[in-house]
Structures are given as C-alpha cells and as structure tokens.
Amino acid sequence: MITLVGASNYLSMFVGWEGNQNSLKWLNLKKFNIVYSFTENKSSVNNINNNCLLLGSLLGNSYLEKTDKGVRIIFIKCNDNVEYLIQFYNTFKYIIVGKNKPNIKKVIFKNNKILYYWKAETCYLSSFNWLYEMFYKNELKILPLNLNNYLTPKALATWYLDNTDKIFLSNKQSFYLNIESIEYIIKLLRNKYNINTYYKLESKGKVVFYVEKNSLDCLKKTIKYFFSSSLTHKLNNPYQKFSMWNNTLNNNNLNKRYYSSTVKDIKYTIKYKNEYELTSIQKEALIGIILGDGFLEKGKSTHNTRIRIEQSYPEKEEYLQSLYKLLEPLTTMEPTILTRNNKKRGSITQSLYFRTLAMPCLNYYYDLFYKDKIKVIPKNLDELLTARGLAYWLTDDGGKSVHGQTIIHTRAFTLKDVEYIQEVLNKNFELRTRLEEKKEGQWVIYIPIRQKIKLKDIVGPYMDKSMLYKI
C-alpha cells in the first residue's frame, strides 16, 4: 500500500512489525522530488539499526516535538569522539533540516574536560508518531514502561555514548520520572542483560545509573560490538554509568532500595589505592612515558607516588587525551588547560595536563627512575623496555632531523646512560644508532633513515596516530 506523507522532498520506507520488538522499522531516507511512503515485506539491517539509534538517543539528550505537521526529532549528540558524531549525523542527514554537515561545537567543562556536540532538527514526519506516543504523555517526556520490548543492545550502546550528563540545552531533554520508572530501568538492565546498577540523584536534576563492578563484563559484552575501534577504550573505565535528565525526582522522594546517597569516588579510598594493580599495557607504557615527559612526584620518602603528564595545547591534545584514557583508573582529575605568560619573551603558551593520585603501584617506578629526586636510567632497562614502551618514549621525546633521521632527545641523561640506551636499542630491537653531542654534555640519539621501515614496524602499532610523523 502506498500513502502520501507530509514531509517534502523525502522518501520514507517502512517495513511493519517484527516479532517481540513491536517496533515500526524503516529504511534509509533519500531525497526525491515527489514524496511517497510504502510498506515492504520483512526488514533490512538498516531498519532496525535506525530504530536503535533513535531509541537510544531519546533515552539520552534528544527529544521530540509534535505539531499538526507531524513529529520531529531534536537531536543533541555529545561525545569526545568527533568521528562518531559525524557518523551518527550522516545516518540521518537526509531528514535533518537545512544542513549538509553537522555544526560541531567544542565545550570545555569545569575541570577542562573537552567534549564536542551538535544539535539539529529533522523534518516533521508522521512516521515518528509511534515514538511520540511511546515517550510522551500530556506533552511531557516519560520513560516508556514497555521499554523492555525496544531496548536492544545497540539502543543501549547509543544511550551510553550520549554523554547525557554533560550537555543540557533545553528542559525538553528532561524526563518526568517517578520511583516506579527508575526501578523499572534497574530491573530491566538486570533481567535483560544481567547488568546490576544503583542510582543516584546528582546536581541539576541528573539521574545516574552506576554499573556495579560485578556487571562490568556483562556491560562490555552487551555493547562492545557496536563500538568502533576508536571508542572501545571507554569500556576499560572501571566506573561506568548511564544518565538521564529529570524534572521531578528529588532527595525527598527517593527509594533507598536502589539509591546510594553516599556514592563517593572510591578512587580516593585506601582500599582502592592499595588493591589497584596496573595492567600489562599500563606497565609497558609507563616505562616509555617516564623516559619521556612523564614526571614522578613524591612528597616524602614515606609517601606514595603520583605521575604528572603535560603536553602542549592544542598541538598534542589528542595524544594527551589518549594518555588520560590509559591512566584514568589512577586519577580523579580531568585534563586541564594551563596558560603561561612569559613576560621576558613576550609570549603566551598553553599546555594540557593531568596528574594521578598518589598510588602505591607507582612507587616501584619512582625507585627505578629517581635517585636523589633526579631522573636516571634504570640499570635493567633492557628488561623493561618493550616495543610499546619505545613507542611512548618516541612520542614524547622523538623528533625528525632535517635529513629525515629519527632523533631521541636524551639531553637530560649522562653520556654513560645514553650509551647504555644505545645498547638496549640494539639488544632489544636490533636498532643501530649513533650519538651526537648538541651542547657540552648534552647527547642525543640518531636512528638512521635506513632503519626507518624497521622502526615503523616496531613502534607503529602502539603510537597514537596523531604522532606518527615523528617516525
């Protein structure tokens, strides 16, 4: 059956109902001069994909508006990954009004965490009526109590990626929640995906569902399939959550059964600090980071150690963000922009930095690399330096000569130390190098052009893509 719809210049393809999903599925939209919609038998992958993206978005920041023209979606998408934001936009660009490209805006939050977002509205379409009937009652956004039939793993992944607690542009993003709807979400996640959660009411009306530690693997298995390689790092964070804005709940009407009123960051607890164990990837990376720009700090000999990492901004912003993600379990601080005014030179510079908590697991590295508070080369570097470690070191201290040779800037170390580094590079990676004294007592290591391919094979897989120019 063919029916005329009221959105100009668009073709919508519908495929009816399928199984227990109880959801109207639809295919990709394309511009046409004459507008029709029609029903096809069964479905295609695109149909269910788009439905999942819509449902996940509505659980997050996005919302609906209805007039006599039909229903439109106001998308608000927020993430620290621009590629994801553009990919999502391109999925629906044929029904988004007036723009071929997303107008992506950059936001720096209180702790200088940097995120990006775009906002856009679709055409009014009668095909969105079912969504409005599902999510709205008396023109108020509600949590559908039949969500169990619709919350697929991909919809859950979309909600997760929305960074819902970061961007608030309109009251229309907020749900009108009650205790029953909150408990419904908790039971749904537990019964459908074996994900146990508890919730907390946070500032500005945010309801946050925190994933319990024993459910992190279940969460990862449920949604990881729908993440690109550039997004999977998010699932390594031991603190996972889903968020939504709310207009009604407050601390006086909370059900204490699933609510935590004292959810402090457990990273501050002695138990967490004492029990945290570095992963093998973190251990390898730390060797290179400390050989490079990483700076270990220890107030007193009886204190634990923390590491401070700083890179130029905005040139190395992407690289620093990758370091932050690597070491996020060790820190409660988000990357912060520093501005320095050098009056003598008449210049202003900016950098981005963060530091970890003082952790027992970092004491080993302080003892390795510091003697009388001065950084030295460990005597067993040959046992410690892996390809991943070398990659991080080159990212920090690597460079290119005018003749295309790779340079490792080792000026802060003694000649004896630098000669030992040469031996390690030869022993561990069969890299032949030469030394050059730039200033008196300041030596650097050159890796000849003839070893360029070998060097790329060794460190390329572990280097941040924004820093590959160094090799």
Secondary structure as UniProt FT lines:
FT   STRAND          2..3
FT   TURN            8..9
FT   STRAND          11..14
FT   HELIX           19..21
FT   STRAND          37..39
FT   HELIX           45..59
FT   TURN            60..61
FT   STRAND          63..67
FT   TURN            68..69
FT   STRAND          70..79
FT   HELIX           82..92
FT   TURN            93..95
FT   STRAND          105..108
FT   TURN            110..111
FT   STRAND          114..122
FT   HELIX           126..128
FT   HELIX           129..135
FT   STRAND          136..137
FT   TURN            138..139
FT   STRAND          140..141
FT   TURN            145..146
FT   HELIX           147..149
FT   HELIX           153..160
FT   TURN            161..162
FT   TURN            164..166
FT   HELIX           171..173
FT   HELIX           179..193
FT   STRAND          197..201
FT   HELIX           203..205
FT   STRAND          206..211
FT   HELIX           213..215
FT   HELIX           216..223
FT   HELIX           224..226
FT   TURN            229..231
FT   HELIX           232..236
FT   STRAND          241..246
FT   HELIX           251..253
FT   TURN            256..258
FT   HELIX           266..268
FT   HELIX           270..275
FT   HELIX           280..291
FT   TURN            292..293
FT   STRAND          295..297
FT   TURN            301..302
FT   STRAND          305..312
FT   TURN            313..316
FT   HELIX           317..327
FT   HELIX           328..330
FT   STRAND          336..342
FT   TURN            343..346
FT   STRAND          347..355
FT   HELIX           360..362
FT   HELIX           363..369
FT   STRAND          370..371
FT   TURN            372..373
FT   STRAND          374..375
FT   TURN            379..380
FT   HELIX           381..384
FT   HELIX           387..397
FT   STRAND          398..400
FT   TURN            402..403
FT   STRAND          406..409
FT   TURN            411..412
FT   HELIX           415..429
FT   STRAND          434..439
FT   TURN            440..441
FT   STRAND          442..447
FT   HELIX           449..451
FT   HELIX           452..459
FT   HELIX           460..462
FT   HELIX           465..470
//
